[in-house]
Structures are given as C-alpha cells and as structure tokens.
C-alpha cells in the first residue's frame, strides 16, 4: 500500500403536476444560468494557449511572467502521471521558466539516484536518459524534454546550467552509495573504511522498499545512525578545506543527507507519519538545490504533491507543496494542471494500461471544459465575478493516480484557490507514449 501510494431536489408534495413541472423547470434554469455565468466568467479571464508543441514559439506563455512574479520556487503539477498532452505542455512551461525567467534547478518526483544519472546526462551527454527514468516517466514526451535540457546545457552561451535533481526516496540503488564512497576514496581515503562499513548493510537493503519495511525497528535505527555518521564525517572533514565551494562536493554531501533522510523516513511504523516525512523530504531536497546552486527552482510532480494543501488525506496527509509554502511563503507558486476528458497511462497490476477519465458534471474539470479554448492559463488569485467565488468552493477535482485500483474514486472535493495559484487546463488528453 505504501509503495503504491508513494507511487489518490426535495421531497415535498406539490398540489398539482403543473406546479411540479414549473418548479423543476425553474430550478434547472437557475442552475444553468449559474453554470453559464461561471463558464463565461472563466472564459473572459482565461489566457488562451495556442499550442501544446514544445518546439513552437513560447509567446503565448508570456502571461506567466506576471503571474509568477518574483517567486523563486514553482511547482509544476500534473493531473496524472501518464497524460501525453500534459507532459508536452509542462515541457513548454519548463522551457519558458528556464529561458525567460531564469529557473535553472529542475527537481522531479523521481528517485535521487536516477536524478544523479540524468544530471550527468544533461551535463555531459553520457548514458541513455530513457534508462534513467522509472515507473511512468520513461516516456517519449519526458525524454524529449531531458534531451532539450542537454542541448541547452551544451550551448556555451548559457553560462548558468540546468541542474537535474531527483527529489524522491522510493529507493536508493548502489550508485547512490557509490557517489559518496568514490569521492571519499579519491579525496579522503582515511575515512574510507568507516564510510564503507557504515553503508555496507544499508546499501544491500535500500534498493527495495517492501523488503526494507520488513526490517525490525532496531535494525532501522542502526541504519539511521550509520547514515547520519557519514553525514557528520564528511561535514567535519570538509568544513574548513578548499573543497567547500566544489560542485562535486555539494552533490556528494547532498547525497549523504538524502541517504540519511531515507533512513529517517522508514522509521515510523504508521503510514501517515511515513508519507508526511516522504513529502517533507521532497520539499527539503528542492530547498537544498536552491541553496547549493542558486538560481530558481522548478518542482515537477503530481498535483497532489505540489499543491499548497491536502487534496486527499487518506493518501497524503501533508504534502511537499505545503511544506514549501510554510518554509518560503510567497516565494512558492503552485501551478496545477487539469483535463476534462480522455485516457491516461497507469499501472494495472504489473502492466502498463490506459485508464479512462470518468465524467463528472459537478467537477471543476467539467466546468473548465465549458470554456471554448483547447488549452488555457488561469491565475486563480486574480479572478473576479462569478469565477472568483467558484474557485473558493470545494468541488470534485480529478486526481488520476498511478495505479488502476477498482472502486477508487478519481475525484476529491477540493477548493482550487486553496490548493493552487495558477491552473493550466487542457480539454482532452491521451495516454503518454511509454515503451514497454
């Protein structure tokens, strides 16, 4: 369950039939007028987007400059982990944030170890990015974005390079531990025996979340102490040395802290505490990136994670966006994405399948579908008229989870204004292109 989640008219009698028909008609007309006024209000304030194609000009995204303002953190949400058009539009958003607004730290809901490999790829071209994206992310759409990052970084005109950070902690493979061990072996061989001993047992179990969860509390506490020991060893050894400003050392020290965070996350026996720590560390790793590399930071993940509050308490009782908001205030801007109809890629048991978006005429997704644009931007903080009140009210909101679970609702009651600052809506979406 943890891995799947870390991986969503009245009854009074009327005197005549005629009166009943009149009353019903009036009620329908009143509801229709209300819905029409909301749709018209949304239409008048939405910023139409011309295209989904990341290769096309970005002029239609110019309204984002004022919407984002001076914020240094932007959450890039997704209604599902498997919608082709949403991934393409998010690629456009990333390009705009990088080229026009100076965002150069890219954090994604992907494991830290994969992030290390992807960062090496966009800096050097080494490896195959598709192999470093896991679960539902090795898609044509996301690979195209990573390849664009590589092209951007390889251009000498761009002095400030994009840094790719895997924010997540679903598992730690051996390359994560080797990142630390190899650095110590090269620069501080006197620490090597203690570092290797501290990581020896931990590295053999951290690659499998289910197996790690079976460990006793005593063993988990031992791993936590050993991981923290390496953090302190490296801090003490390098705090007064010439290495302090080294980019290589920043990544290594960051990796020691991520390993320690993984061991902390796995200590609680109850699900709510564990997933709160999971999202707390997603946020902390984003802040780490900004502290180390400067610039501005993008946080790419599911709507649930980048929201400013809780969308579903059952699965995520406190989320990364909420932690970021508490820490940096208005420096964090949350952009959610929505869609009204279509299909999306998800897991069905151990296989990739296509799930269908359920129609819900009471949902915010359906209401956005009444706006006659194929895709549009909406600043939820600056609305007026009927739309202003509407975004404050709780109503069904699509949450396309990564696993197809029979009888699991696709919608949760959410106040859009409470959860997001900006919304990107795409009317119809199709499954992402993922090779199986």
Secondary structure, 3 states (H helix, E strand, C coil): CHHHHHCCCCCCCCCCHHHHHHHHHHHHHHHHHHHHHHHHHHHHHCEECCCCCCCCCCHHHCHHHHHHCCCCEEEECCCCCCEHHHHHHHHHHHHHHHHHHCEEEEEEEEEHHHHHHHHHHHHHCCCCHHHHCCCCCCEHHHHHHHHHHHHHHHCCCCCCCCEEEEEECCCCCHHHHHHHHHHHHHHCHHHHHHHHHHHHHHHHHCCCHHHHHCCCHHHHHHHHHHHHHHHHHHHHHHCCCHHHHCHHHHHHHHHHHHHHHHHHHCCCCCHHHHHHHHHHHHHHHHHHHHHHHCCEEEEECCHHHHCCCCCCCCCCCCCHHHHHHHHHHHHEEEEEEEEEEEEEEEEECCEEEEEECCCCCCCHHHHHCCCCCCEEEEEHHHCCHHHHHHCCCEEEEECCCCECCCCCCCEEEEEHHHHCCEEEEEEEECECCECC
